[in-house]
Structures are given as structure tokens and as C-alpha cells.
Amino acid sequence: MKYAFMSFSCPELTLPEALELVRTSGYSGFEPRIDAGHKHGIETAMTKAARAEAKRMAADSGVTLCCLASSVQLASRAKLADALDGARRAIELCADIGIPRVRVFGGAIDEGMTRGAAIGQVAEALDTLSGEIGDDNISLCMETHDSWCEPAHVAAVMRLTRGRHVGVNWDVMHPCLAAHADISETFGLLRPYIRHVHIHGGTYVGGLKFLPIGSGVIDHRQALAELMSMDYDGYLSGEWIGWDRPNYLAEELSTMRRYEEALTCTR
């Protein structure tokens, strides 16, 4: 399996510093979050020259820029035009730098909008964007998050889409905590569409609290077993936001590698 982490783990680091942290921590991928004030500098406002330099730096480091984590939300009618414009800018950035995935959100559903209408709108928006990508090898990955933690709702969007560039970013934690969804059932619904995965342990009692993978209620070992069953070849990317825990990058990776080794021995 291939592992990455999002720039929330190092928001104050420049791109060369972040790439070095990825390498020295034992990971192979980096997921820059845009529109969050992170110092890596990968943003849709970058010049062509800066994009080329970022692409070169990543290639020279041997670290893969595995996904661009955007803040695009597609479910609101009132905000759809702006969301599509933001997604187009993110896609163009990915094409220039060589990033193969863009994370997008369904986002909040407008008051009075039915779930069915929201599913249809998100599917149509994803198909529109997919049709504009052309021959570029870029996937639009809708995350299981916010108003879309219930895996059946995300699967319903995917069944309506026809674009070959559309898939799912399976955030293992959110369906478990917000929708009380079983890992295996979630995987069963989303398996045909999974192109990117977010990992992080946590609990939700009076607010989200991160916990080390292997503690709490989220069974990442089972999630890993399911992904191994489909020979998943994408990245598992750690998303730890403002978590002040010494050496957690190495510890979380060590836990996932230990699970992987044990599961490999039983296959």
C-alpha cells in the first residue's frame, strides 16, 4: 500500500520542506490542501512558472503529489456556479503540476432541497466537470463527508454519473462517526468507485477528537483488509488537522504497516 499525508500536518512548511518531511517520515505521497493558508504554495493562483517549478521539485524529491484537496462543494444551487469555477481552476492546476486526483465535497444541502434533488445535482456537476477534463488522467473524488457521510447517498451519486473521471474519496472515519456505518457495508457500496482514501482515527463526543489509529471505534485494519481484497493501488492519505502529538506521522504509518503485514500473512 502507498501512504501519504495532507498538508494539515505541516501547514507552516514550504513545499521543499514538506516533501522532505514526507520522505524522512517514511511516506511516499503528499496531499496539498488549497485555500487554507498553508505555506506549500500550491494554489490555483500560481503562475505557470511556479507550477512548473512545483512539478520539478516533486519529481526531484521522489514524492508523489497524490491528490489536490480542494474545498469545492457541489450540492448548493445558489453556489453551484462558483463551485464549478473553483473545480475548473483546481483541475487546471492538477493538469499543470501532474496531480492525478482532486478531492471535492458534496457539501451542505440547501434548505428545502430534497436529498434526491441534491444527489441529481451533484451527479450532474461531476459529469459536467468530467466531460471537460478530456484526455488528462485526473479523477474527481467526492469525499464521504459533511452531508454525505451516509455511504448509500454517495453511491447513489456515483450510479447516476457517466463520466470516466468521477470516483470516491473514501474517508474511513466520517461514515463511522457521523452515520454509524459499518466498514464492510460501506466498502461494499463504494468499492467500484474508490480512487482515494483518507485515514485518521477519532471519536465524536462533544466535537471531533483525533485518536491514534488502532484506538477508538474506527477499524482501520478492516478497512485495509477490504482495500487489499480489491488490490487497491491508490493512496491512503492521513488527514490530521491541528493534532499536536509528537511523532504521530511515524506512529500512524507504523500501525498501518503492521496491519498490512499481518493481513498479507493471512491471505
Secondary structure as GFF3:
##gff-version 3
##sequence-region A 1 267
A	DSSP	beta_strand	2	6	.	.	.	ID=ss1
A	DSSP	three_ten_helix	7	9	.	.	.	ID=ss2
A	DSSP	alpha_helix	15	24	.	.	.	ID=ss3
A	DSSP	beta_strand	29	31	.	.	.	ID=ss4
A	DSSP	alpha_helix	48	61	.	.	.	ID=ss5
A	DSSP	beta_strand	64	65	.	.	.	ID=ss6
A	DSSP	beta_strand	68	73	.	.	.	ID=ss7
A	DSSP	alpha_helix	80	97	.	.	.	ID=ss8
A	DSSP	beta_strand	101	105	.	.	.	ID=ss9
A	DSSP	alpha_helix	115	133	.	.	.	ID=ss10
A	DSSP	beta_strand	139	143	.	.	.	ID=ss11
A	DSSP	three_ten_helix	146	148	.	.	.	ID=ss12
A	DSSP	alpha_helix	151	160	.	.	.	ID=ss13
A	DSSP	beta_strand	166	171	.	.	.	ID=ss14
A	DSSP	alpha_helix	173	179	.	.	.	ID=ss15
A	DSSP	alpha_helix	183	190	.	.	.	ID=ss16
A	DSSP	three_ten_helix	191	193	.	.	.	ID=ss17
A	DSSP	beta_strand	194	199	.	.	.	ID=ss18
A	DSSP	beta_strand	201	204	.	.	.	ID=ss19
A	DSSP	beta_strand	208	211	.	.	.	ID=ss20
A	DSSP	alpha_helix	220	229	.	.	.	ID=ss21
A	DSSP	beta_strand	235	238	.	.	.	ID=ss22
A	DSSP	alpha_helix	248	266	.	.	.	ID=ss23
###
